[in-house]
Amino acid sequence: MKIKSHSTTILTVRRNGIAAIGGDGQATVGDTIMKHDVQKIRRIADGKVVCGFAGSTADAFALLERFESKLKDYPGNTPRAATELAKEWRTDRAMRRLEALMTVVDARHTLLVTGNGDVIQPSDNVLGIGSGGNFAVAAARALIRNTDLSAMEIVRKALEIASEIDIYTNSNIHVEELPCIN
């Protein structure tokens, strides 16, 4: 019997020359909270790229390793590296079974990378994944439209709001910033 793992919440926002990406810390297996302080945000490529992941932790780390390898193959070209990862993810027999999503942020791009072969850049610079992703995106868009908060503050507040709604998201939030070109 396969144990159903529930996702997390990862949110990225770009505003005023800063890209912020954050995630909650909850790891859930079935209906049990296993850990409260998981780090789901990772800096790679000498800190020039920040990734966030939702889904199975082992699968996410496998993806992260493969993405780092693709970044070495295509240095400075994050969209190409993400596209190559998505193609491999979709066509490789073992990788197709990976159950995770990944967001990727660099100075110029915010990308969603999926096992369906998708590499999507949101038009409004707001991207959320995981079980609370849509709640966080809605909160972030409202904060962007109605406040002067920084990207980091928006990510933190939107994730807090998502944690009040989604039972698979907690309020142990970790946020990373990266200077960007909007």
N, CA, C and O of each residue as an XYZ file, in Angstrom:
728
protein
N       0.843     -1.188      0.000
C       0.000      0.000      0.000
C       0.878      1.237      0.000
O       1.807      1.353      0.799
N       0.580      2.151     -0.893
C       1.342      3.382     -0.991
C       0.792      4.392      0.007
O      -0.417      4.610      0.084
N       1.701      5.010      0.778
C       1.298      6.052      1.725
C       1.207      7.355      0.965
O       2.154      7.745      0.281
N       0.094      8.024      1.075
C      -0.081      9.294      0.385
C       0.614     10.398      1.177
O       0.323     10.614      2.353
N       1.537     11.090      0.513
C       2.190     12.218      1.161
C       1.548     13.493      0.630
O       1.280     13.620     -0.565
N       1.312     14.415      1.521
C       0.710     15.671      1.112
C       1.789     16.712      0.987
O       2.845     16.650      1.616
N       1.480     17.648      0.167
C       2.454     18.642     -0.199
C       2.624     19.717      0.846
O       2.165     19.589      1.980
N       3.261     20.728      0.461
C       3.663     21.857      1.280
C       3.193     23.120      0.584
O       2.307     23.067     -0.269
N       3.763     24.225      0.930
C       3.491     25.462      0.204
C       4.804     26.181     -0.051
O       5.571     26.456      0.872
N       5.045     26.476     -1.308
C       6.197     27.261     -1.740
C       5.640     28.438     -2.529
O       4.734     28.273     -3.346
N       6.187     29.632     -2.279
C       5.721     30.843     -2.963
C       6.909     31.674     -3.406
O       7.870     31.850     -2.657
N       6.839     32.185     -4.628
C       7.843     33.131     -5.122
C       7.154     34.413     -5.549
O       6.066     34.394     -6.123
N       7.812     35.532     -5.255
C       7.322     36.862     -5.638
C       8.527     37.683     -6.081
O       9.580     37.651     -5.444
N       8.365     38.416     -7.174
C       9.385     39.360     -7.631
C       8.793     40.765     -7.500
O       7.692     41.044     -7.973
N       9.563     41.642     -6.840
C       9.076     43.012     -6.676
C      10.257     43.930     -6.378
O      11.111     43.620     -5.548
N      10.286     45.053     -7.067
C      11.272     46.107     -6.816
C      12.709     45.589     -6.789
O      13.475     45.924     -5.886
N      13.070     44.782     -7.765
C      14.445     44.319     -7.882
C      14.839     43.178     -6.962
O      16.021     42.853     -6.856
N      13.878     42.568     -6.298
C      14.148     41.445     -5.405
C      13.206     40.289     -5.755
O      12.002     40.472     -5.933
N      13.792     39.103     -5.847
C      12.989     37.883     -5.952
C      13.041     37.220     -4.588
O      14.122     37.001     -4.041
N      11.893     36.903     -4.044
C      11.816     36.203     -2.757
C      11.123     34.871     -2.988
O      10.142     34.777     -3.724
N      11.653     33.852     -2.346
C      11.051     32.521     -2.416
C      11.018     31.970     -1.002
O      12.012     32.014     -0.276
N       9.860     31.450     -0.625
C       9.710     30.942      0.729
C       8.873     29.685      0.764
O       8.142     29.363     -0.172
N       9.006     28.988      1.874
C       8.236     27.779      2.073
C       8.004     27.532      3.547
O       8.729     28.039      4.403
N       6.999     26.757      3.821
C       6.732     26.376      5.209
C       7.641     25.211      5.574
O       8.411     24.736      4.739
N       7.554     24.754      6.806
C       8.459     23.719      7.271
C       7.822     22.386      7.573
O       8.478     21.515      8.144
N       6.566     22.191      7.211
C       5.862     20.977      7.626
C       6.084     19.817      6.668
O       5.976     19.972      5.452
N       6.393     18.667      7.223
C       6.445     17.421      6.459
C       5.337     16.522      6.996
O       5.263     16.257      8.196
N       4.476     16.058      6.092
C       3.321     15.263      6.474
C       3.343     13.944      5.722
O       3.595     13.910      4.517
N       3.080     12.867      6.429
C       2.921     11.555      5.805
C       1.563     11.039      6.246
O       1.293     10.873      7.436
N       0.715     10.789      5.257
C      -0.651     10.386      5.583
C      -1.323     11.516      6.342
O      -1.337     12.657      5.882
N      -1.882     11.199      7.506
C      -2.539     12.239      8.302
C      -1.709     12.618      9.525
O      -2.239     13.105     10.524
N      -0.386     12.386      9.431
C       0.495     12.652     10.558
C       1.550     13.693     10.190
O       2.202     13.584      9.152
N       1.713     14.688     11.033
C       2.791     15.654     10.858
C       4.057     15.000     11.395
O       4.122     14.639     12.570
N       5.046     14.850     10.551
C       6.282     14.162     10.929
C       7.371     15.128     11.375
O       8.204     14.782     12.212
N       7.369     16.333     10.822
C       8.418     17.293     11.128
C       7.878     18.698     10.903
O       7.045     18.922     10.025
N       8.365     19.645     11.710
C       7.867     21.017     11.637
C       8.837     21.990     10.985
O       8.453     23.116     10.669
N      10.089     21.580     10.777
C      11.101     22.541     10.341
C      11.938     22.059      9.152
O      13.161     22.203      9.153
N      11.289     21.498      8.158
C      11.972     21.048      6.948
C      12.362     22.274      6.115
O      11.565     23.195      5.938
N      13.584     22.269      5.614
C      14.043     23.341      4.720
C      13.758     22.936      3.285
O      14.408     22.038      2.750
N      12.787     23.595      2.659
C      12.366     23.233      1.306
C      12.855     24.216      0.259
O      12.457     24.160     -0.904
N      13.727     25.118      0.695
C      14.317     26.113     -0.193
C      15.823     25.860     -0.203
O      16.439     25.728      0.854
N      16.420     25.792     -1.403
C      17.852     25.529     -1.512
C      18.499     26.500     -2.500
O      17.959     26.769     -3.573
N      19.666     27.019     -2.117
C      20.490     27.821     -3.024
C      21.455     26.884     -3.735
O      22.077     26.024     -3.112
N      21.574     27.062     -5.060
C      22.506     26.266     -5.845
C      23.233     27.188     -6.812
O      22.965     28.389     -6.847
N      24.143     26.638     -7.590
C      24.893     27.397     -8.592
C      25.580     28.610     -7.960
O      25.434     29.742     -8.423
N      26.330     28.341     -6.891
C      27.055     29.396     -6.164
C      26.120     30.495     -5.663
O      26.500     31.665     -5.613
N      24.893     30.116     -5.291
C      23.927     31.058     -4.738
C      23.184     31.889     -5.764
O      22.393     32.753     -5.387
N      23.411     31.658     -7.048
C      22.772     32.452     -8.107
C      21.381     31.953     -8.464
O      20.614     32.654     -9.124
N      21.056     30.743     -8.028
C      19.750     30.143     -8.305
C      19.197     29.623     -6.983
O      19.913     29.021     -6.182
N      17.897     29.871     -6.774
C      17.234     29.366     -5.572
C      16.073     28.482     -6.029
O      15.283     28.874     -6.888
N      15.981     27.288     -5.446
C      14.930     26.335     -5.807
C      14.059     26.046     -4.595
O      14.532     26.033     -3.459
N      12.801     25.820     -4.853
C      11.867     25.371     -3.834
C      11.161     24.142     -4.358
O      10.940     24.013     -5.562
N      10.805     23.234     -3.459
C      10.174     22.011     -3.914
C       8.993     21.635     -3.038
O       8.944     21.949     -1.848
N       8.048     20.955     -3.662
C       6.878     20.422     -2.971
C       6.701     18.987     -3.442
O       6.981     18.657     -4.594
N       6.237     18.147     -2.540
C       6.010     16.753     -2.877
C       6.904     15.867     -2.049
O       7.324     16.244     -0.955
N       7.196     14.700     -2.562
C       8.043     13.742     -1.872
C       9.451     14.302     -1.702
O      10.066     14.745     -2.672
N       9.956     14.284     -0.482
C      11.261     14.882     -0.193
C      12.387     14.175     -0.946
O      13.237     14.838     -1.542
N      12.407     12.866     -0.930
C      13.462     12.137     -1.636
C      13.420     12.432     -3.128
O      14.463     12.606     -3.759
N      12.221     12.487     -3.695
C      12.073     12.793     -5.115
C      12.552     14.212     -5.407
O      13.211     14.454     -6.419
N      12.221     15.149     -4.520
C      12.641     16.530     -4.711
C      14.159     16.656     -4.693
O      14.728     17.393     -5.498
N      14.820     15.941     -3.780
C      16.275     15.999     -3.735
C      16.895     15.372     -4.977
O      17.922     15.848     -5.462
N      16.290     14.321     -5.491
C      16.771     13.711     -6.733
C      16.662     14.717     -7.880
O      17.577     14.834     -8.695
N      15.548     15.438     -7.940
C      15.368     16.460     -8.971
C      16.377     17.586     -8.814
O      16.955     18.060     -9.792
N      16.576     18.002     -7.587
C      17.508     19.089     -7.317
C      18.919     18.724     -7.799
O      19.597     19.544     -8.417
N      19.351     17.508     -7.517
C      20.668     17.058     -7.975
C      20.762     17.064     -9.496
O      21.765     17.496    -10.062
N      19.728     16.589    -10.140
C      19.733     16.559    -11.608
C      19.694     17.970    -12.180
O      20.328     18.248    -13.198
N      18.951     18.861    -11.527
C      18.897     20.235    -12.007
C      20.254     20.921    -11.858
O      20.685     21.661    -12.742
N      20.919     20.670    -10.738
C      22.270     21.228    -10.560
C      23.197     20.765    -11.681
O      24.009     21.541    -12.186
N      23.070     19.511    -12.062
C      23.875     18.973    -13.158
C      23.551     19.689    -14.470
O      24.452     20.008    -15.246
N      22.275     19.938    -14.714
C      21.868     20.642    -15.940
C      22.373     22.082    -15.941
O      22.739     22.611    -16.991
N      22.395     22.719    -14.767
C      22.936     24.079    -14.685
C      24.427     24.109    -15.023
O      24.918     25.086    -15.589
N      25.146     23.038    -14.674
C      26.564     22.949    -15.036
C      26.725     22.753    -16.543
O      27.684     23.243    -17.140
N      25.785     22.037    -17.150
C      25.820     21.833    -18.601
C      25.466     23.105    -19.362
O      25.959     23.332    -20.467
N      24.608     23.938    -18.766
C      24.142     25.174    -19.405
C      24.339     26.349    -18.452
O      23.362     26.940    -17.990
N      25.590     26.692    -18.152
C      25.847     27.750    -17.160
C      25.258     29.090    -17.605
O      25.396     29.501    -18.757
N      24.600     29.755    -16.657
C      24.012     31.061    -16.943
C      22.734     31.010    -17.753
O      22.189     32.058    -18.101
N      22.240     29.826    -18.064
C      21.022     29.693    -18.866
C      20.021     28.813    -18.112
O      19.798     27.652    -18.454
N      19.432     29.405    -17.082
C      18.500     28.672    -16.224
C      17.304     28.117    -16.992
O      16.936     26.963    -16.769
N      16.675     28.889    -17.892
C      15.533     28.317    -18.626
C      15.917     27.081    -19.452
O      15.148     26.123    -19.520
N      17.076     27.097    -20.065
C      17.509     25.927    -20.859
C      17.754     24.735    -19.945
O      17.350     23.615    -20.257
N      18.420     24.977    -18.812
C      18.669     23.889    -17.862
C      17.351     23.307    -17.361
O      17.215     22.089    -17.240
N      16.378     24.174    -17.070
C      15.066     23.715    -16.604
C      14.342     22.930    -17.691
O      13.701     21.920    -17.402
N      14.437     23.383    -18.930
C      13.794     22.690    -20.046
C      14.416     21.309    -20.255
O      13.707     20.332    -20.496
N      15.725     21.237    -20.164
C      16.399     19.941    -20.317
C      16.013     18.995    -19.184
O      15.821     17.800    -19.410
N      15.898     19.529    -17.958
C      15.458     18.697    -16.836
C      14.035     18.203    -17.071
O      13.746     17.024    -16.866
N      13.144     19.098    -17.499
C      11.748     18.715    -17.724
C      11.634     17.656    -18.818
O      10.828     16.733    -18.706
N      12.434     17.786    -19.872
C      12.416     16.774    -20.934
C      12.884     15.428    -20.410
O      12.271     14.397    -20.687
N      13.970     15.442    -19.653
C      14.479     14.189    -19.091
C      13.486     13.591    -18.104
O      13.269     12.380    -18.084
N      12.888     14.447    -17.290
C      11.910     14.016    -16.291
C      10.737     13.315    -16.969
O      10.229     12.310    -16.472
N      10.320     13.851    -18.095
C       9.160     13.305    -18.793
C       9.470     12.013    -19.530
O       8.617     11.133    -19.643
N      10.694     11.904    -20.030
C      11.005     10.760    -20.885
C      11.749      9.633    -20.174
O      11.664      8.485    -20.611
N      12.467      9.917    -19.108
C      13.217      8.893    -18.390
C      12.265      8.030    -17.566
O      11.455      8.541    -16.792
N      12.373      6.753    -17.738
C      11.439      5.823    -17.093
C      11.443      5.931    -15.570
O      10.382      5.932    -14.947
N      12.618      6.021    -14.972
C      12.710      6.137    -13.508
C      12.253      7.514    -13.028
O      11.572      7.627    -12.008
N      12.623      8.542    -13.755
C      12.261      9.904    -13.330
C      10.758     10.165    -13.408
O      10.215     10.940    -12.622
N      10.090      9.513    -14.361
C       8.639      9.730    -14.510
C       7.871      9.416    -13.241
O       6.766      9.921    -13.042
N       8.438      8.597    -12.392
C       7.766      8.210    -11.147
C       7.984      9.198    -10.007
O       7.386      9.060     -8.940
N       8.837     10.191    -10.227
C       9.112     11.166     -9.175
C       7.865     12.017     -8.923
O       7.238     12.517     -9.857
N       7.525     12.169     -7.655
C       6.331     12.919     -7.271
C       6.739     14.199     -6.556
O       6.805     14.253     -5.328
N       7.010     15.224     -7.351
C       7.414     16.511     -6.796
C       7.205     17.588     -7.849
O       7.059     17.298     -9.037
N       7.193     18.814     -7.400
C       7.204     19.998     -8.258
C       8.359     20.857     -7.802
O       8.794     20.781     -6.653
N       8.856     21.683     -8.720
C       9.980     22.524     -8.359
C       9.786     23.931     -8.915
O       9.367     24.112    -10.058
N      10.098     24.919     -8.083
C      10.179     26.297     -8.558
C      11.646     26.670     -8.602
O      12.439     26.237     -7.767
N      11.992     27.476     -9.585
C      13.372     27.893     -9.798
C      13.380     29.405     -9.983
O      12.602     29.947    -10.767
N      14.268     30.080     -9.256
C      14.372     31.538     -9.351
C      15.829     31.911     -9.582
O      16.718     31.426     -8.882
N      16.073     32.773    -10.565
C      17.387     33.383    -10.732
C      17.179     34.877    -10.941
O      16.075     35.376    -10.721
N      18.200     35.593    -11.355
C      18.104     37.046    -11.477
C      17.056     37.484    -12.507
O      16.501     38.577    -12.392
N      16.788     36.661    -13.486
C      15.873     37.047    -14.565
C      14.575     36.242    -14.630
O      13.600     36.701    -15.225
N      14.546     35.070    -14.039
C      13.426     34.157    -14.272
C      12.845     33.576    -12.992
O      13.546     33.350    -12.006
N      11.537     33.344    -13.044
C      10.831     32.529    -12.066
C      10.161     31.425    -12.872
O       9.351     31.702    -13.757
N      10.494     30.186    -12.570
C      10.011     29.071    -13.380
C       9.370     27.989    -12.530
O       9.814     27.708    -11.417
N       8.325     27.390    -13.066
C       7.725     26.180    -12.534
C       8.199     25.045    -13.425
O       8.079     25.124    -14.648
N       8.740     23.984    -12.821
C       9.210     22.825    -13.578
C       8.424     21.616    -13.095
O       8.373     21.341    -11.896
N       7.799     20.883    -14.045
C       6.975     19.733    -13.684
C       7.413     18.483    -14.441
O       8.145     18.557    -15.428
N       6.954     17.356    -13.963
C       7.223     16.074    -14.599
C       6.440     15.851    -15.875
O       6.684     14.875    -16.586
N       5.502     16.736    -16.180
C       4.757     16.641    -17.434
C       5.517     17.273    -18.588
O       5.041     17.278    -19.724
N       6.695     17.806    -18.298
C       7.478     18.476    -19.323
C       7.243     19.973    -19.350
O       7.705     20.654    -20.265
N       6.535     20.498    -18.366
C       6.233     21.926    -18.330
C       7.378     22.729    -17.729
O       7.975     22.336    -16.727
N       7.670     23.851    -18.354
C       8.523     24.887    -17.788
C       7.753     26.176    -18.029
O       7.679     26.665    -19.156
N       7.182     26.721    -16.963
C       6.262     27.854    -17.090
C       6.785     29.035    -16.289
O       7.183     28.897    -15.133
N       6.774     30.205    -16.930
C       7.127     31.443    -16.244
C       5.841     32.247    -16.052
O       5.193     32.610    -17.034
N       5.461     32.532    -14.799
C       4.211     33.259    -14.579
C       4.305     34.687    -15.109
O       5.348     35.330    -15.001
N       3.217     35.170    -15.676
C       3.219     36.509    -16.265
C       3.222     37.617    -15.223
O       3.624     38.741    -15.523
N       2.784     37.323    -14.011
C       2.711     38.373    -12.985
C       3.782     38.241    -11.902
O       3.697     38.895    -10.863
N       4.791     37.395    -12.141
C       5.913     37.221    -11.212
C       5.519     36.646     -9.860
O       6.247     36.823     -8.883
N       4.388     35.964     -9.782
C       3.945     35.297     -8.561
C       3.699     33.838     -8.909
O       2.979     33.529     -9.858
N       4.305     32.941     -8.131
C       4.168     31.518     -8.400
C       4.071     30.765     -7.082
O       4.890     30.962     -6.184
N       3.071     29.906     -6.969
C       2.911     29.082     -5.778
C       2.720     27.630     -6.162
O       2.054     27.322     -7.150
N       3.307     26.736     -5.377
C       3.118     25.303     -5.601
C       2.801     24.633     -4.278
O       2.985     25.216     -3.209
N       2.329     23.417     -4.362
C       2.001     22.647     -3.182
C       0.542     22.798     -2.806
O      -0.216     23.507     -3.467
N       0.164     22.128     -1.744
C      -1.248     22.097     -1.359
C      -1.797     23.467     -0.975
O      -2.984     23.733     -1.165
N      -0.950     24.333     -0.440
C      -1.393     25.688     -0.085
C      -0.984     26.739     -1.098
O      -1.139     27.936     -0.855
N      -0.461     26.294     -2.239
C       0.052     27.220     -3.250
C      -0.958     28.228     -3.757
O      -0.641     29.411     -3.882
N      -2.172     27.781     -4.052
C      -3.183     28.713     -4.572
C      -3.626     29.722     -3.513
O      -3.917     30.874     -3.837
N      -3.679     29.299     -2.258
C      -4.021     30.234     -1.180
C      -2.935     31.300     -1.063
O      -3.235     32.486     -0.927
N      -1.683     30.875     -1.116
C      -0.560     31.807     -0.991
C      -0.510     32.767     -2.178
O      -0.234     33.954     -2.002
N      -0.773     32.268     -3.376
C      -0.775     33.125     -4.567
C      -1.869     34.183     -4.455
O      -1.625     35.355     -4.743
N      -3.060     33.789     -4.045
C      -4.160     34.750     -3.897
C      -3.803     35.830     -2.877
O      -4.036     37.015     -3.112
N      -3.239     35.414     -1.749
C      -2.851     36.378     -0.716
C      -1.746     37.297     -1.231
O      -1.789     38.504     -0.994
N      -0.761     36.743     -1.931
C       0.344     37.553     -2.458
C      -0.158     38.578     -3.465
O       0.265     39.733     -3.434
N      -1.044     38.172     -4.347
C      -1.571     39.120     -5.337
C      -2.335     40.261     -4.665
O      -2.229     41.413     -5.085
N      -3.095     39.945     -3.638
C      -3.813     40.997     -2.908
C      -2.827     41.944     -2.219
O      -3.025     43.159     -2.227
N      -1.778     41.395     -1.632
C      -0.784     42.227     -0.962
C      -0.013     43.099     -1.955
O       0.287     44.256     -1.662
N       0.304     42.553     -3.116
C       0.999     43.334     -4.144
C       0.128     44.508     -4.595
O       0.622     45.624     -4.759
N      -1.141     44.260     -4.791
C      -2.053     45.299     -5.293
C      -2.408     46.350     -4.254
O      -2.791     47.464     -4.610
N      -2.285     46.012     -2.972
C      -2.815     46.910     -1.946
C      -1.814     47.365     -0.889
O      -2.196     48.028      0.076
N      -0.535     47.017     -1.059
C       0.459     47.430     -0.069
C       1.759     47.807     -0.773
O       1.923     47.587     -1.973
N       2.661     48.368     -0.013
C       4.012     48.666     -0.491
C       5.035     47.712      0.133
O       6.225     48.025      0.177
N       4.587     46.571      0.606
C       5.479     45.615      1.249
C       6.549     45.124      0.275
O       6.342     45.103     -0.938
N       7.689     44.733      0.828
C       8.761     44.162      0.012
C       8.379     42.749     -0.426
O       7.439     42.152      0.097
N       9.124     42.236     -1.387
C       8.879     40.865     -1.864
C       8.981     39.873     -0.711
O       8.150     38.972     -0.594
N       9.991     40.030      0.140
C      10.168     39.109      1.266
C       8.994     39.192      2.230
O       8.506     38.164      2.699
N       8.535     40.398      2.529
C       7.402     40.562      3.450
C       6.125     39.968      2.863
O       5.326     39.363      3.578
N       5.942     40.145      1.557
C       4.757     39.585      0.900
C       4.779     38.065      0.971
O       3.766     37.443      1.290
N       5.930     37.463      0.677
C       6.033     36.004      0.735
C       5.720     35.518      2.146
O       4.936     34.586      2.329
N       6.329     36.145      3.130
C       6.119     35.716      4.523
C       4.643     35.833      4.925
O       4.081     34.889      5.479
N       4.010     36.985      4.651
C       2.610     37.182      5.045
C       1.668     36.257      4.276
O       0.722     35.721      4.853
N       1.917     36.065      2.982
C       1.063     35.192      2.177
C       1.166     33.740      2.647
O       0.164     33.025      2.683
N       2.372     33.307      3.006
C       2.537     31.950      3.529
C       1.862     31.802      4.893
O       1.303     30.748      5.199
N       1.911     32.843      5.703
C       1.204     32.805      6.990
C      -0.296     32.636      6.770
O      -0.953     31.866      7.471
N      -0.831     33.359      5.792
C      -2.258     33.246      5.472
C      -2.575     31.829      4.991
O      -3.562     31.232      5.421
N      -1.739     31.293      4.100
C      -1.953     29.928      3.609
C      -1.929     28.929      4.764
O      -2.698     27.968      4.769
N      -1.048     29.152      5.744
C      -0.955     28.223      6.881
C      -2.204     28.252      7.751
O      -2.471     27.299      8.484
N      -2.966     29.328      7.679
C      -4.216     29.419      8.437
C      -5.355     28.669      7.744
O      -6.395     28.410      8.350
N      -5.152     28.321      6.463
C      -6.205     27.686      5.671
C      -5.885     26.229      5.361
O      -6.744     25.358      5.501
N      -4.655     25.963      4.941
C      -4.251     24.641      4.475
C      -3.646     23.829      5.616
O      -2.678     24.260      6.241
N      -4.210     22.664      5.885
C      -3.741     21.856      7.014
C      -2.374     21.213      6.762
O      -1.760     20.700      7.697
N      -1.890     21.232      5.529
C      -0.581     20.673      5.218
C       0.510     21.747      5.145
O       1.604     21.490      4.643
N       0.213     22.935      5.640
C       1.150     24.053      5.652
C       1.217     24.599      7.062
O       0.185     24.850      7.684
N       2.439     24.787      7.577
C       2.556     25.377      8.908
C       3.148     26.779      8.840
O       3.476     27.265      7.758
N       3.282     27.421      9.978
C       3.762     28.798     10.006
C       5.252     28.896     10.335
O       5.735     29.969     10.697
N       5.973     27.798     10.213
C       7.428     27.806     10.363
C       8.005     28.112      8.981
O       8.304     27.201      8.210
N       8.156     29.392      8.679
C       8.424     29.862      7.320
C       9.893     30.241      7.152
O      10.496     30.889      8.008
N      10.441     29.818      6.027
C      11.813     30.159      5.650
C      11.750     30.885      4.311
O      11.145     30.388      3.362
N      12.375     32.069      4.232
C      12.345     32.871      3.003
C      13.776     33.225      2.611
O      14.593     33.570      3.464
N      14.066     33.140      1.340
C      15.351     33.550      0.768
C      15.099     34.668     -0.238
O      14.063     34.701     -0.903
N      16.063     35.583     -0.340
C      15.984     36.678     -1.308
C      17.126     36.564     -2.305
O      18.182     35.998     -2.021
N      16.875     37.125     -3.487
C      17.872     37.144     -4.539
C      17.685     38.443     -5.322
O      16.572     38.730     -5.763
N      18.741     39.235     -5.506
C      18.589     40.427     -6.351
C      18.183     39.991     -7.747
O      18.671     38.979     -8.249
N      17.290     40.751     -8.380
C      16.815     40.337     -9.690
C      16.642     41.502    -10.632
O      16.687     42.670    -10.247
N      16.444     41.142    -11.863
C      16.123     42.096    -12.914
C      14.678     41.838    -13.269
O      14.368     40.813    -13.876
N      13.775     42.751    -12.901
C      12.337     42.521    -13.152
C      11.992     42.622    -14.594
O      10.830     42.455    -14.964
